[in-house]
Amino acid sequence: MTPDRIEITSLRVVASVGVLPEEHDRPQPLELSISVEVDLSAAGASDALADTVNYAEIVDIALGVAAARHHELLESLADEVGRAALEVDGRIEAVGVSVTKLRPPIGADVATVGVHRRCTR
């Protein structure tokens, strides 16, 4: 397992997620953070895009997954983003995905709620 990571933080999306009826009817703001575990030593030495994972592809995948369908659970959305990101490049060892509801529909004074999922090969 490599200690190297590409990190994408605070990607803001509006998506349909949740089990409550109003969450089915109204997309809500979410924040995604994605950590791609991949050996970056070749890219560090070469300064060549071909020797790393293009983070723009990971962002596009996350946006596409979030927009594609309703997810009942944050866990499901995080898992789907992580599994899709693994397919971008065979050099990726694991992908961590955090999904945070920025305005959770609960009756308590909570700033956010979220999950973190780590997907491996």
Buried (B, 14 or more C-beta within 10 A) or exposed (E): EEEBBBEBEEBEBEBBBBEEEEBEEEBBEBBBBBBBBBBBEEBEEEEEEEBBBEBEEBBEBBBEBBEEEEBEEBBBBBBBBBBBBBEBBEBBBBBBBBBBBBEBEEEEEEEEBBBBBBBEE
